[in-house]
Amino acid sequence: MSKLSFITFCVEYYAKHINKTSDEVYQYFKQEKVLEFLINDYDDLHGMGMEYLMQMIDEFLGVI
């Protein structure tokens, strides 16, 4: 999976996770530096299960 595909997948899945639009989540990820986190740690993250990844993003954002 390419980094772009991974980012897109994460944005789409997180949007469903928090019941927001993809556009809202993309802007939020951009503002909160989640995109940088996903790109910089791509090698470690892209093989994780989506449920675990959503939890990591929540933790990164301080949601949990």
N, C-alpha and C positions, 0 to 999 in steps of 0.2 A: 504494500500500500504506500503510495506517495505521501509526502508530508501534507500536500494540499488536500488530498482525499481524506487523510486522517483529521485534519483541522475541520473540514466540512462535516465529516461524520460526527465529530465531537460537538460542534455547534448545533447540528440538527438534533442529536440525541439529548443534549443538555436543554435545548428549547422544550422538548417534550417532558423532560425531567422536572422543569420548573413551570411548565405551562405558559410559556412566552413564545413570541415569534422568533424565527431564526435571525431576522434583522436586529431585533432587540438584544438577543444573546451575543451576536457578533460584535455589536457596539460595546456591550458590557465587557466582553472578553478583551476587546481592544483597550478599553479604558483601564481595566484592572490588571493588565499585563498577562492575562491567561494565555493569549496567543503566543507570547514570547516563551512562556513556561512550556507550552505544548510543543513548540518548535525546538527549543533547546534540549528538552528531555525526550524527544521523539523516539530515540532508540530504546529507551527503557519503557516508555508508555504504550507504544503501539501494539504490543503483544498482550497487554492486560485485558481482563474482562471489562466490559462496559460498565457494569455495576460498580466495580472497584474504581474505575476511572472517574465516574460521576462523584463518588465519595471523595476522591483526591481533589477534584476541582472544587467541591463544596468546602473542603478543608483549606485549600489555597485561598479561597475567597472569604474564609472566616464565617461561613454559613453554619457550620457545626461547631 
